[in-house]
Amino acid sequence: MWDADRQPPARPRAFGKRLRGVAAVEFALLAICFFTVFLGLMELARLVYVFNTLQEVTRRAAAMAINAPCKTPSGARRCSSTAPEP
């Protein structure tokens, strides 16, 4: 126990110098993990968006192909359930 009139021994100066920059190093290590997870989630969201967009475009194209008029450039009607002639 310390007396009221005595001061505790001072810390060595080298101890304080070794701790300089610790916060920057910790931030750098955590920032790498945080940004990796964050950007990974952004890429996953973009992947889902592109998948849904392609699915919607395919659905609309199929609906238009089914409902399109069956006419040739000459105006003759040519709709049948069989495969088209070569």
OpenMM code with the backbone's topology and positions (N, CA, C; nanometers):
from openmm import Vec3, app, unit

residues = "MET TRP ASP ALA ASP ARG GLN PRO PRO ALA ARG PRO ARG ALA PHE GLY LYS ARG LEU ARG GLY VAL ALA ALA VAL GLU PHE ALA LEU LEU ALA ILE CYS PHE PHE THR VAL PHE LEU GLY LEU MET GLU LEU ALA ARG LEU VAL TYR VAL PHE ASN THR LEU GLN GLU VAL THR ARG ARG ALA ALA ALA MET ALA ILE ASN ALA PRO CYS LYS THR PRO SER GLY ALA ARG ARG CYS SER SER THR ALA PRO GLU PRO".split()
positions = [
    Vec3(0.0838, -0.1163, 0.0000),
    Vec3(0.0000, 0.0000, 0.0000),
    Vec3(0.0890, 0.1235, 0.0000),
    Vec3(0.0458, 0.2262, -0.0689),
    Vec3(0.1244, 0.3496, -0.0797),
    Vec3(0.0846, 0.4466, 0.0301),
    Vec3(0.1859, 0.5173, 0.0764),
    Vec3(0.1594, 0.6244, 0.1726),
    Vec3(0.0990, 0.7429, 0.0983),
    Vec3(0.0324, 0.8285, 0.1722),
    Vec3(-0.0332, 0.9433, 0.1111),
    Vec3(0.0671, 1.0408, 0.0511),
    Vec3(0.1859, 1.0498, 0.1091),
    Vec3(0.2826, 1.1461, 0.0589),
    Vec3(0.3753, 1.0877, -0.0473),
    Vec3(0.3709, 0.9597, -0.0689),
    Vec3(0.4583, 0.8982, -0.1695),
    Vec3(0.3826, 0.8823, -0.3016),
    Vec3(0.4501, 0.8997, -0.4091),
    Vec3(0.3924, 0.8815, -0.5433),
    Vec3(0.4252, 0.7405, -0.5924),
    Vec3(0.3347, 0.6798, -0.6694),
    Vec3(0.3669, 0.5485, -0.7265),
    Vec3(0.4789, 0.5627, -0.8284),
    Vec3(0.5540, 0.4575, -0.8475),
    Vec3(0.6637, 0.4672, -0.9443),
    Vec3(0.6098, 0.4944, -1.0847),
    Vec3(0.6821, 0.5734, -1.1575),
    Vec3(0.6412, 0.6083, -1.2939),
    Vec3(0.6637, 0.4898, -1.3875),
    Vec3(0.5817, 0.4836, -1.4875),
    Vec3(0.5991, 0.3770, -1.5868),
    Vec3(0.7194, 0.4092, -1.6744),
    Vec3(0.7845, 0.3067, -1.7204),
    Vec3(0.8955, 0.3329, -1.8132),
    Vec3(0.8427, 0.3972, -1.9410),
    Vec3(0.9184, 0.4843, -2.0001),
    Vec3(0.8755, 0.5542, -2.1214),
    Vec3(0.8605, 0.4591, -2.2386),
    Vec3(0.9369, 0.3536, -2.2426),
    Vec3(0.9288, 0.2593, -2.3549),
    Vec3(0.7930, 0.1900, -2.3585),
    Vec3(0.7292, 0.1722, -2.2421),
    Vec3(0.5996, 0.1050, -2.2388),
    Vec3(0.4946, 0.1870, -2.3130),
    Vec3(0.4940, 0.3176, -2.2928),
    Vec3(0.3984, 0.4048, -2.3606),
    Vec3(0.4243, 0.4132, -2.5099),
    Vec3(0.5482, 0.4082, -2.5491),
    Vec3(0.5814, 0.4163, -2.6912),
    Vec3(0.5414, 0.2898, -2.7659),
    Vec3(0.5442, 0.1775, -2.6971),
    Vec3(0.5069, 0.0528, -2.7645),
    Vec3(0.3575, 0.0470, -2.7937),
    Vec3(0.2774, 0.1235, -2.7218),
    Vec3(0.1333, 0.1212, -2.7417),
    Vec3(0.0864, 0.2218, -2.8457),
    Vec3(0.1752, 0.3025, -2.8982),
    Vec3(0.1346, 0.3985, -2.9998),
    Vec3(0.0967, 0.3247, -3.1270),
    Vec3(-0.0169, 0.3584, -3.1841),
    Vec3(-0.0602, 0.2983, -3.3097),
    Vec3(-0.1386, 0.1701, -3.2938),
    Vec3(-0.1634, 0.1272, -3.1705),
    Vec3(-0.2370, 0.0024, -3.1500),
    Vec3(-0.3791, 0.0157, -3.2022),
    Vec3(-0.4412, 0.1296, -3.1804),
    Vec3(-0.5787, 0.1500, -3.2275),
    Vec3(-0.5849, 0.1449, -3.3797),
    Vec3(-0.4851, 0.1993, -3.4459),
    Vec3(-0.4830, 0.1968, -3.5924),
    Vec3(-0.4687, 0.0540, -3.6445),
    Vec3(-0.3867, -0.0249, -3.5793),
    Vec3(-0.3685, -0.1640, -3.6215),
    Vec3(-0.4957, -0.2436, -3.5959),
    Vec3(-0.5581, -0.2239, -3.4813),
    Vec3(-0.6834, -0.2948, -3.4523),
    Vec3(-0.7919, -0.2553, -3.5516),
    Vec3(-0.7997, -0.1255, -3.5824),
    Vec3(-0.8979, -0.0807, -3.6800),
    Vec3(-0.8715, -0.1442, -3.8159),
    Vec3(-0.7461, -0.1503, -3.8564),
    Vec3(-0.7129, -0.2084, -3.9865),
    Vec3(-0.7535, -0.3555, -3.9925),
    Vec3(-0.7281, -0.4293, -3.8865),
    Vec3(-0.7644, -0.5709, -3.8853),
    Vec3(-0.9156, -0.5902, -3.8866),
    Vec3(-0.9868, -0.5115, -3.8082),
    Vec3(-1.1326, -0.5240, -3.8051),
    Vec3(-1.1963, -0.4695, -3.9321),
    Vec3(-1.1388, -0.3670, -3.9905),
    Vec3(-1.1950, -0.3106, -4.1135),
    Vec3(-1.1878, -0.4109, -4.2277),
    Vec3(-1.0811, -0.4884, -4.2334),
    Vec3(-1.0686, -0.5903, -4.3384),
    Vec3(-1.1824, -0.6899, -4.3265),
    Vec3(-1.2068, -0.7382, -4.2055),
    Vec3(-1.3165, -0.8348, -4.1850),
    Vec3(-1.4516, -0.7715, -4.2144),
    Vec3(-1.4741, -0.6504, -4.1647),
    Vec3(-1.6027, -0.5839, -4.1841),
    Vec3(-1.6309, -0.5599, -4.3321),
    Vec3(-1.5347, -0.5048, -4.4037),
    Vec3(-1.5576, -0.4743, -4.5442),
    Vec3(-1.5688, -0.5999, -4.6292),
    Vec3(-1.5005, -0.7067, -4.5914),
    Vec3(-1.5155, -0.8331, -4.6639),
    Vec3(-1.6575, -0.8855, -4.6509),
    Vec3(-1.7109, -0.8849, -4.5306),
    Vec3(-1.8490, -0.9311, -4.5095),
    Vec3(-1.9469, -0.8359, -4.5776),
    Vec3(-1.9265, -0.7067, -4.5622),
    Vec3(-2.0180, -0.6077, -4.6204),
    Vec3(-2.0215, -0.6179, -4.7726),
    Vec3(-1.9060, -0.6221, -4.8359),
    Vec3(-1.9027, -0.6301, -4.9818),
    Vec3(-1.9519, -0.7658, -5.0318),
    Vec3(-1.9296, -0.8714, -4.9532),
    Vec3(-1.9846, -1.0018, -4.9895),
    Vec3(-2.1361, -1.0014, -4.9893),
    Vec3(-2.1956, -0.9363, -4.8898),
    Vec3(-2.3416, -0.9253, -4.8858),
    Vec3(-2.3937, -0.8400, -5.0008),
    Vec3(-2.3209, -0.7353, -5.0358),
    Vec3(-2.3620, -0.6531, -5.1500),
    Vec3(-2.3585, -0.7334, -5.2794),
    Vec3(-2.2576, -0.8146, -5.2970),
    Vec3(-2.2489, -0.8974, -5.4173),
    Vec3(-2.3594, -1.0021, -5.4201),
    Vec3(-2.3924, -1.0574, -5.3049),
    Vec3(-2.5015, -1.1548, -5.2979),
    Vec3(-2.6344, -1.0882, -5.3336),
    Vec3(-2.6573, -0.9682, -5.2847),
    Vec3(-2.7796, -0.8951, -5.3182),
    Vec3(-2.7846, -0.8642, -5.4672),
    Vec3(-2.6716, -0.8274, -5.5250),
    Vec3(-2.6674, -0.7997, -5.6695),
    Vec3(-2.6943, -0.9258, -5.7495),
    Vec3(-2.6429, -1.0390, -5.7039),
    Vec3(-2.6663, -1.1666, -5.7714),
    Vec3(-2.8148, -1.2015, -5.7705),
    Vec3(-2.8805, -1.1827, -5.6577),
    Vec3(-3.0244, -1.2105, -5.6484),
    Vec3(-3.1020, -1.1160, -5.7390),
    Vec3(-3.0626, -0.9890, -5.7439),
    Vec3(-3.1300, -0.8921, -5.8299),
    Vec3(-3.1161, -0.9307, -5.9771),
    Vec3(-2.9963, -0.9666, -6.0194),
    Vec3(-2.9751, -1.0052, -6.1593),
    Vec3(-3.0529, -1.1324, -6.1917),
    Vec3(-3.0531, -1.2280, -6.1015),
    Vec3(-3.1283, -1.3522, -6.1244),
    Vec3(-3.2765, -1.3229, -6.1416),
    Vec3(-3.3325, -1.2392, -6.0542),
    Vec3(-3.4746, -1.2062, -6.0639),
    Vec3(-3.5056, -1.1265, -6.1904),
    Vec3(-3.4158, -1.0387, -6.2311),
    Vec3(-3.4356, -0.9618, -6.3534),
    Vec3(-3.4362, -1.0537, -6.4747),
    Vec3(-3.3405, -1.1447, -6.4818),
    Vec3(-3.3366, -1.2393, -6.5942),
    Vec3(-3.4594, -1.3284, -6.5965),
    Vec3(-3.5057, -1.3695, -6.4819),
    Vec3(-3.6247, -1.4537, -6.4755),
    Vec3(-3.7480, -1.3768, -6.5251),
    Vec3(-3.7598, -1.2500, -6.4865),
    Vec3(-3.8739, -1.1690, -6.5306),
    Vec3(-3.8681, -1.1419, -6.6803),
    Vec3(-3.7495, -1.1146, -6.7334),
    Vec3(-3.7351, -1.0909, -6.8768),
    Vec3(-3.7711, -1.2174, -6.9544),
    Vec3(-3.7278, -1.3319, -6.9061),
    Vec3(-3.7593, -1.4587, -6.9729),
    Vec3(-3.9096, -1.4844, -6.9692),
    Vec3(-3.9724, -1.4560, -6.8560),
    Vec3(-4.1172, -1.4761, -6.8448),
    Vec3(-4.1919, -1.3856, -6.9413),
    Vec3(-4.1512, -1.2599, -6.9511),
    Vec3(-4.2188, -1.1668, -7.0431),
    Vec3(-4.1956, -1.2053, -7.1885),
    Vec3(-4.0757, -1.2497, -7.2214),
    Vec3(-4.0472, -1.2909, -7.3593),
    Vec3(-4.1308, -1.4125, -7.3975),
    Vec3(-4.1455, -1.5077, -7.3069),
    Vec3(-4.2284, -1.6251, -7.3350),
    Vec3(-4.3741, -1.5850, -7.3514),
    Vec3(-4.4237, -1.4930, -7.2698),
    Vec3(-4.5626, -1.4475, -7.2827),
    Vec3(-4.5839, -1.3750, -7.4150),
    Vec3(-4.4879, -1.2946, -7.4563),
    Vec3(-4.5007, -1.2256, -7.5853),
    Vec3(-4.4937, -1.3236, -7.7012),
    Vec3(-4.4097, -1.4265, -7.6900),
    Vec3(-4.3986, -1.5248, -7.7983),
    Vec3(-4.5275, -1.6048, -7.8124),
    Vec3(-4.5926, -1.6330, -7.7013),
    Vec3(-4.7177, -1.7092, -7.7075),
    Vec3(-4.8293, -1.6239, -7.7661),
    Vec3(-4.8347, -1.4978, -7.7325),
    Vec3(-4.9445, -1.4104, -7.7753),
    Vec3(-4.9167, -1.3361, -7.9047),
    Vec3(-4.8029, -1.3571, -7.9652),
    Vec3(-4.7692, -1.2864, -8.0889),
    Vec3(-4.8555, -1.3387, -8.2039),
    Vec3(-4.8898, -1.2504, -8.2982),
    Vec3(-4.9670, -1.2974, -8.4140),
    Vec3(-4.8833, -1.3919, -8.4994),
    Vec3(-4.9497, -1.4906, -8.5577),
    Vec3(-4.8800, -1.5917, -8.6378),
    Vec3(-4.8910, -1.5560, -8.7845),
    Vec3(-4.8117, -1.4640, -8.8303),
    Vec3(-4.8144, -1.4252, -8.9715),
    Vec3(-4.6722, -1.4235, -9.0242),
    Vec3(-4.6582, -1.4594, -9.1481),
    Vec3(-4.5288, -1.4532, -9.2150),
    Vec3(-4.5153, -1.3153, -9.2775),
    Vec3(-4.3979, -1.2798, -9.3230),
    Vec3(-4.3816, -1.1483, -9.3861),
    Vec3(-4.4732, -1.1281, -9.5071),
    Vec3(-4.5125, -1.2361, -9.5740),
    Vec3(-4.6001, -1.2202, -9.6909),
    Vec3(-4.7456, -1.2014, -9.6507),
    Vec3(-4.7781, -1.2150, -9.5258),
    Vec3(-4.9141, -1.1950, -9.4801),
    Vec3(-4.9922, -1.3241, -9.4669),
    Vec3(-4.9373, -1.4360, -9.5096),
    Vec3(-5.0082, -1.5636, -9.4992),
    Vec3(-5.0044, -1.6112, -9.3544),
    Vec3(-5.1145, -1.6714, -9.3131),
    Vec3(-5.1220, -1.7207, -9.1765),
    Vec3(-5.0550, -1.8568, -9.1705),
    Vec3(-4.9622, -1.8730, -9.0742),
    Vec3(-4.8910, -1.9991, -9.0626),
    Vec3(-4.8744, -2.0311, -8.9149),
    Vec3(-4.9745, -2.0792, -8.8508),
    Vec3(-4.9680, -2.1208, -8.7106),
    Vec3(-5.0085, -2.2667, -8.7032),
    Vec3(-4.9244, -2.3438, -8.6478),
    Vec3(-4.9579, -2.4849, -8.6280),
    Vec3(-4.8868, -2.5360, -8.5047),
    Vec3(-4.9311, -2.6471, -8.4555),
    Vec3(-4.8679, -2.7042, -8.3365),
    Vec3(-4.7491, -2.7900, -8.3730),
    Vec3(-4.7245, -2.8100, -8.5017),
    Vec3(-4.6110, -2.8921, -8.5436),
    Vec3(-4.4878, -2.8031, -8.5576),
    Vec3(-4.3769, -2.8670, -8.5757),
    Vec3(-4.2528, -2.7940, -8.5918),
    Vec3(-4.2537, -2.7190, -8.7252),
    Vec3(-4.1923, -2.6021, -8.7305),
    Vec3(-4.1917, -2.5253, -8.8569),
    Vec3(-4.1110, -2.5971, -8.9637),
    Vec3(-4.1521, -2.5753, -9.0869),
    Vec3(-4.0817, -2.6376, -9.1998),
    Vec3(-3.9513, -2.5618, -9.2261),
    Vec3(-3.8510, -2.6338, -9.2722),
    Vec3(-3.7231, -2.5660, -9.3005),
    Vec3(-3.7260, -2.4769, -9.4211),
] * unit.nanometer
topology = app.Topology()
chain = topology.addChain("A")
for resn in residues:
    res = topology.addResidue(resn, chain)
    for name in ("N", "CA", "C"):
        topology.addAtom(name, app.Element.getBySymbol(name[0]), res)
